[in-house]
Each structure stands twice: as structure tokens, then as C-alpha cells.
Amino acid sequence: MFHLSNSCTLRGSRRQSVITKSVAHGAFVTEKGKDTINVKGFKVDKVIDTVDAGDGFAVGIIHAYLDGCSWTEAAVYANAIAIGSLQVQHAGDNEGLPTRSRLESYIEKYKQ
């Protein structure tokens, strides 16, 4: 089950996974029965426009998860697209959304 929230708990819940986004801290992935993992965001030198950053984050989560990634890997994609990354470095709502190859090379660059 997919649920994106700014704060919630899994205790006593039917939710199996929760992804919590935080501008300052990237994202937190909580899966029932596991420790919460902090997925760090990407450093951005200059934020130009935050319009659609949240939508970009959701697109990253959904796309990566449907592509077979774990929730943690999906949060890396989401962070790269949105919160501290590509989307906010462009003006407008869709201009910062990357192609798959651009996104993957961007993530690889920051892994090093």
C-alpha cells in the first residue's frame, strides 16, 4: 500500500509502508516491522522554483516502485527529482522533470 504523509504512525495501522518527506532531511522510509531509514536529499546550489516539487517527489516514488525498486530506492529517485534536486533548479512545474537517463546519471554522480 502506498501512503505519502508528512507525519503518521504504523502502530495499530493497516499501512505497510510510509514515506515521509522532509525538505531539510530528505525522506524517511518506514516499513512495518523494520527500522525507519533516512534517505538523504541531494545538495542544491540554487533553488529557483519549488512549484511542483511535491508532485515530482510523488512521481519519483511511484515510478521507481512500479519499476521494481524497493521503497528506499524509490525515495532516492524521489529526492533526486524533487526535494533537494532537479525539479527545484528549474522555473515552472514540469521543466525540471528529468528523463530516465538524466536521472540515473544524476544519482550516480552524487553516489561518488
Backbone torsions as a table, in degrees:
resi	resn	phi	psi	omega
1	MET	NA	135.0	179.4
2	PHE	-98.2	130.7	175.6
3	HIS	-147.2	125.9	177.8
4	LEU	-113.9	125.4	-173.8
5	SER	-148.1	154.8	174.5
6	ASN	-81.2	-23.1	172.2
7	SER	-167.8	130.9	173.1
8	CYS	-166.5	173.0	-177.9
9	THR	-124.6	153.1	177.5
10	LEU	-94.5	-14.6	-178.8
11	ARG	-60.8	125.7	178.6
12	GLY	70.7	16.9	-176.1
13	SER	-113.4	156.2	174.0
14	ARG	-84.8	-9.7	179.1
15	ARG	-63.7	139.1	178.1
16	GLN	-98.7	-28.9	-177.6
17	SER	-143.0	141.4	176.3
18	VAL	-134.5	134.1	175.0
19	ILE	-117.9	120.8	-177.7
20	THR	-110.8	125.2	-179.9
21	LYS	-96.4	146.6	179.6
22	SER	-145.4	119.1	-178.2
23	VAL	-54.8	-44.9	-175.7
24	ALA	-76.1	-23.8	-172.0
25	HIS	-122.9	6.9	-178.5
26	GLY	86.8	-114.7	179.8
27	ALA	-146.0	156.2	176.5
28	PHE	-120.2	131.1	179.5
29	VAL	-110.8	120.8	177.9
30	THR	-120.9	122.2	176.0
31	GLU	-117.3	139.0	-177.4
32	LYS	-52.7	127.6	178.7
33	GLY	84.3	3.5	-179.2
34	LYS	-126.7	161.7	174.7
35	ASP	-70.8	149.7	175.5
36	THR	-71.8	136.5	-179.8
37	ILE	-111.6	132.6	175.0
38	ASN	-92.9	117.9	176.4
39	VAL	-99.5	107.8	-175.6
40	LYS	-62.3	148.0	176.2
41	GLY	-80.3	179.9	179.4
42	PHE	-103.7	142.1	179.3
43	LYS	-71.3	134.9	177.6
44	VAL	-121.1	127.7	179.4
45	ASP	-73.6	-39.9	-176.7
46	LYS	-144.7	116.8	175.4
47	VAL	-84.4	124.9	-178.8
48	ILE	-100.9	-42.8	-175.1
49	ASP	-157.8	127.1	-179.9
50	THR	-95.2	2.9	177.8
51	VAL	-58.3	131.1	176.1
52	ASP	74.5	7.4	178.4
53	ALA	-62.1	-41.9	178.2
54	GLY	-65.1	-40.5	176.8
55	ASP	-65.0	-40.5	177.7
56	GLY	-61.3	-38.8	177.6
57	PHE	-62.1	-48.1	179.9
58	ALA	-61.7	-41.4	177.5
59	VAL	-60.0	-43.4	179.6
60	GLY	-61.7	-45.1	179.1
61	ILE	-60.9	-52.7	-175.3
62	ILE	-64.8	-46.7	-178.8
63	HIS	-59.3	-50.3	-176.8
64	ALA	-65.6	-41.2	-179.7
65	TYR	-64.9	-43.8	178.2
66	LEU	-67.5	-21.1	178.0
67	ASP	-84.3	0.1	175.7
68	GLY	102.6	4.4	179.3
69	CYS	-77.0	157.1	172.0
70	SER	-72.6	168.5	177.5
71	TRP	-60.7	-37.5	179.9
72	THR	-66.1	-45.0	176.6
73	GLU	-63.0	-38.4	178.4
74	ALA	-63.3	-36.2	177.8
75	ALA	-67.0	-32.9	175.1
76	VAL	-62.9	-46.9	177.4
77	TYR	-58.9	-45.1	-178.3
78	ALA	-63.3	-42.7	177.9
79	ASN	-63.4	-39.7	-179.7
80	ALA	-65.3	-39.8	-179.1
81	ILE	-73.7	-40.1	-164.6
82	ALA	-119.0	-83.3	-160.7
83	ILE	-51.8	-56.9	-178.0
84	GLY	-119.0	45.5	-168.1
85	SER	-156.0	-130.8	-169.1
86	LEU	-58.9	-47.4	-174.6
87	GLN	-59.8	-42.1	-174.6
88	VAL	-78.9	-5.4	178.6
89	GLN	-92.7	6.7	180.0
90	HIS	-130.8	149.8	175.0
91	ALA	-80.3	143.9	176.6
92	GLY	97.1	178.2	-172.6
93	ASP	-94.0	-28.6	-178.2
94	ASN	-117.8	-10.3	-174.2
95	GLU	-62.1	-29.3	-178.1
96	GLY	-88.0	-6.6	180.0
97	LEU	-69.4	125.1	-173.8
98	PRO	-89.0	163.6	167.7
99	THR	-75.2	166.3	179.1
100	ARG	-60.0	-45.0	-177.4
101	SER	-65.7	-38.9	177.6
102	ARG	-65.1	-41.8	179.7
103	LEU	-63.2	-46.7	-178.2
104	GLU	-64.9	-39.7	178.1
105	SER	-69.4	-34.2	177.2
106	TYR	-63.8	-45.3	178.8
107	ILE	-64.2	-44.7	179.0
108	GLU	-59.2	-41.1	179.5
109	LYS	-57.7	-40.7	-177.4
110	TYR	-83.6	-13.0	176.8
111	LYS	-72.5	-27.7	-174.1
112	GLN	-73.1	NA	NA
